[in-house]
């Protein structure tokens, strides 16, 4: 007997771009307006400090790194390509500035810096060739790699910051430090984000492991996802004046939907009598009011 089978689609192998294609893509991603503007300002600052006294020349080494850090915060992609472009552009701008200053100096319009290239000779005003030679020696090793380094490091930090902001937005907000809680009144005065940090630190001390958190119901509740000895727990926190049965019911529904076997409703205030009655007899959910929570922390 012949059995017909449906032919399975064959996935085409992923073709990696060639080195030349990657170079072209990186070149096209260079944000030239930003690079040229930052490069010009950096070159002016670099040459100004380079022509100054010895103390200010020390500060010149910081300029290309700071320029790269600034550019890394502004660009959208390809930090290495943008950083290298910044270094090359800055170097060329600086070369033009030094050549122009040297020509003006040799014409007697501007003072040339006093240098001593030969210890056997006394210090003397630099010539155009001297300026360009010294510029090439010092600038080629500073103006090209340092901006690229600053750009890459800054861009990576910005990407981590953007990722953190996206995660906070997905969670509905961030947890906040609660400060010192010495009395029950201090506990009851905590905001929901502060209560979240307070409860999280307390449960960590009790051996629970933190997984995630979410603000729910338009910031009326805060869910903490923890585990204890491999068993997942869902903690639902509230700072309402009195926690009603709806909070417990929504927790039970989410526990069933997420497959979480254990749940805890925690408030810094108290529960209504019908909420306590609704939780009675349930082994998978417990209620912790403000007084109990404070006693646990003090115990």
Protein Blocks (a to p, Z undefined) as FASTA:
>chain_A
ZZdddddddddddddddfklmmmmmmmmpcfklmmmmmmmmmmmmmmmmmmcfklmmmmm
mmmmmmmmmmmmmmmbhkllmmmmmmmmmmmmmmmmmmmmmmmmmnomaccddddfbfkb
ccddddfklmmmmmmmmmmmmmmmmmmmmmmmmmmmmmmmmmmmmmmmmnopacddebja
fbfklmmmpcfklmmmmmmmmmmmnopacfbdcdeehhlaccddddeehiacdddddfbf
bdcfklmmmmmmmmmmnopabdcdddfbbcdfklmmmmgopakbccddfklmmmmmmZZ
